[in-house]
Amino acid sequence: MSGGGQATWSGPGRGEELWFLGTLATIKLPGEASDGRFALIEFLFPHGASPPLHTHPQDESYIVLEGRLTLVAGEQRMDLEAGDAAAVPMGVPHTFRVESETARALAISTPAGLERFVRDGSTPAEAPTLPPPDAPRPSPEELEQIFKAHGQVNYGPPLGPDD
């Protein structure tokens, strides 16, 4: 890091745990650890989880740790499983769907910023598990404001079971 910054680490089971729109998001390395150059978030997703087709002002890279995802980015469709990695450049409309019972994946935001979006749409996790169905979530109006504040533009619906 420039200016003599300090190294940062996050061990297994450590990080800022948040319940984010039906997922468990663990911010392993926030943007502050790299002077904003990147952030690293570990996600635990339930079966069928899929965000809307969207863009944001960061490149987003995925490393699948467990489970299977279908990733759609622009005209490309990728079937990812444990050990696979993919990168989506900023500005490319993308979404994914969890095909397995659950999936764990690392998401790298370059530059940092996705972790701030996740924080703004989350509540602190009460346990390192998927949230219960009644966990608090932002209202659609609040979520729209969070998208706007973080430069996320939604272009279409999430992937359905037959997409």
Protein Blocks (a to p, Z undefined) as FASTA:
>chain_A
ZZhiacddddehiajdddeehiacddfbgfklnnomaccddddddehiacdddddfbdcd
dddfbdcddddehjbccdddehiacdddehiacddddfbfbdcdddddddehklmmmmmm
pccdfbdcdddfklccddfklmmmmmmmnopacfbdcddfkZZ
